[in-house]
Amino acid sequence: MPLEKDEIKRIAALARLQLSENDLEKLSQDLTVVVDYFEQMTQVDTEGVEPRDQFIDSANVLREDVVIPSLPREAALANAPATDGEFFLVPKVLG
């Protein structure tokens, strides 16, 4: 089912594409091949085939989220160039 140039122009306008006449001719041929392929796919018997979103079995590879003790504040601030005893002190970024 060949696509007409008017159809290609309408699709190009929807996609905000500016196509030359040569581009329209080439695109018409290429899109016709794609549409024909999809038409072939509609003829495949899918009776009894369950729809799927993945075709490989996958499992979560992340570790469990376990609460553990963190670095004490004093140790975290020990090598900081400037602190107020509770937080890191950094130069002002915004005026």
TIPA-801602 format. One record per residue (C-alpha): residue number from 1; residue in one letter; x, y, z. Coordinates in pm, whole numbers. Layout:
BEGIN
pos = NUM code = A X = X Y = Y Z = Z;
...
This chain:
BEGIN
pos = 1 code = M X = 0 Y = 0 Z = 0;
pos = 2 code = P X = 209 Y = 294 Z = -123;
pos = 3 code = L X = 175 Y = 617 Z = 70;
pos = 4 code = E X = 81 Y = 923 Z = -130;
pos = 5 code = K X = 290 Y = 1240 Z = -119;
pos = 6 code = D X = 1 Y = 1426 Z = 44;
pos = 7 code = E X = 5 Y = 1177 Z = 332;
pos = 8 code = I X = 383 Y = 1217 Z = 369;
pos = 9 code = K X = 347 Y = 1597 Z = 367;
pos = 10 code = R X = 80 Y = 1577 Z = 639;
pos = 11 code = I X = 300 Y = 1349 Z = 853;
pos = 12 code = A X = 597 Y = 1580 Z = 798;
pos = 13 code = A X = 389 Y = 1882 Z = 900;
pos = 14 code = L X = 280 Y = 1705 Z = 1220;
pos = 15 code = A X = 646 Y = 1627 Z = 1296;
pos = 16 code = R X = 743 Y = 1987 Z = 1208;
pos = 17 code = L X = 974 Y = 1868 Z = 928;
pos = 18 code = Q X = 1050 Y = 2058 Z = 610;
pos = 19 code = L X = 1113 Y = 1813 Z = 330;
pos = 20 code = S X = 1231 Y = 1868 Z = -26;
pos = 21 code = E X = 1067 Y = 1691 Z = -319;
pos = 22 code = N X = 1356 Y = 1438 Z = -325;
pos = 23 code = D X = 1307 Y = 1373 Z = 47;
pos = 24 code = L X = 933 Y = 1325 Z = -7;
pos = 25 code = E X = 993 Y = 1064 Z = -277;
pos = 26 code = K X = 1252 Y = 872 Z = -70;
pos = 27 code = L X = 1042 Y = 893 Z = 246;
pos = 28 code = S X = 736 Y = 773 Z = 56;
pos = 29 code = Q X = 924 Y = 460 Z = -50;
pos = 30 code = D X = 1074 Y = 399 Z = 296;
pos = 31 code = L X = 748 Y = 447 Z = 485;
pos = 32 code = T X = 566 Y = 222 Z = 239;
pos = 33 code = V X = 809 Y = -58 Z = 328;
pos = 34 code = V X = 748 Y = 1 Z = 700;
pos = 35 code = V X = 369 Y = 8 Z = 664;
pos = 36 code = D X = 377 Y = -309 Z = 453;
pos = 37 code = Y X = 583 Y = -480 Z = 723;
pos = 38 code = F X = 327 Y = -386 Z = 989;
pos = 39 code = E X = 51 Y = -519 Z = 768;
pos = 40 code = Q X = 236 Y = -852 Z = 751;
pos = 41 code = M X = 252 Y = -855 Z = 1130;
pos = 42 code = T X = -127 Y = -819 Z = 1157;
pos = 43 code = Q X = -161 Y = -1151 Z = 975;
pos = 44 code = V X = 33 Y = -1343 Z = 1241;
pos = 45 code = D X = -185 Y = -1574 Z = 1451;
pos = 46 code = T X = -156 Y = -1455 Z = 1811;
pos = 47 code = E X = -441 Y = -1664 Z = 1949;
pos = 48 code = G X = -351 Y = -1788 Z = 2295;
pos = 49 code = V X = -39 Y = -1571 Z = 2325;
pos = 50 code = E X = -33 Y = -1372 Z = 2646;
pos = 51 code = P X = 74 Y = -1008 Z = 2615;
pos = 52 code = R X = 406 Y = -940 Z = 2788;
pos = 53 code = D X = 612 Y = -637 Z = 2870;
pos = 54 code = Q X = 940 Y = -829 Z = 2908;
pos = 55 code = F X = 1075 Y = -1140 Z = 2747;
pos = 56 code = I X = 1351 Y = -1218 Z = 2990;
pos = 57 code = D X = 1319 Y = -1302 Z = 3356;
pos = 58 code = S X = 1471 Y = -1032 Z = 3567;
pos = 59 code = A X = 1512 Y = -988 Z = 3938;
pos = 60 code = N X = 1604 Y = -695 Z = 4153;
pos = 61 code = V X = 1981 Y = -698 Z = 4192;
pos = 62 code = L X = 1988 Y = -430 Z = 4459;
pos = 63 code = R X = 2066 Y = -518 Z = 4817;
pos = 64 code = E X = 1812 Y = -488 Z = 5094;
pos = 65 code = D X = 1788 Y = -145 Z = 5250;
pos = 66 code = V X = 1923 Y = -205 Z = 5600;
pos = 67 code = V X = 1974 Y = 66 Z = 5859;
pos = 68 code = I X = 2329 Y = 62 Z = 5994;
pos = 69 code = P X = 2514 Y = 306 Z = 6218;
pos = 70 code = S X = 2662 Y = 599 Z = 6027;
pos = 71 code = L X = 2984 Y = 790 Z = 6070;
pos = 72 code = P X = 2978 Y = 998 Z = 6389;
pos = 73 code = R X = 2951 Y = 1373 Z = 6328;
pos = 74 code = E X = 3286 Y = 1445 Z = 6490;
pos = 75 code = A X = 3463 Y = 1197 Z = 6260;
pos = 76 code = A X = 3291 Y = 1339 Z = 5952;
pos = 77 code = L X = 3390 Y = 1696 Z = 6043;
pos = 78 code = A X = 3741 Y = 1607 Z = 6160;
pos = 79 code = N X = 3918 Y = 1682 Z = 5829;
pos = 80 code = A X = 3693 Y = 1966 Z = 5714;
pos = 81 code = P X = 3870 Y = 2298 Z = 5650;
pos = 82 code = A X = 3598 Y = 2491 Z = 5835;
pos = 83 code = T X = 3313 Y = 2386 Z = 6063;
pos = 84 code = D X = 3098 Y = 2540 Z = 6332;
pos = 85 code = G X = 3115 Y = 2218 Z = 6531;
pos = 86 code = E X = 2789 Y = 2093 Z = 6385;
pos = 87 code = F X = 2804 Y = 2163 Z = 6009;
pos = 88 code = F X = 3056 Y = 2214 Z = 5727;
pos = 89 code = L X = 3117 Y = 2585 Z = 5657;
pos = 90 code = V X = 3148 Y = 2675 Z = 5289;
pos = 91 code = P X = 3188 Y = 3005 Z = 5106;
pos = 92 code = K X = 2867 Y = 3185 Z = 5009;
pos = 93 code = V X = 2763 Y = 3101 Z = 4652;
pos = 94 code = L X = 2467 Y = 3332 Z = 4604;
pos = 95 code = G X = 2473 Y = 3699 Z = 4703;
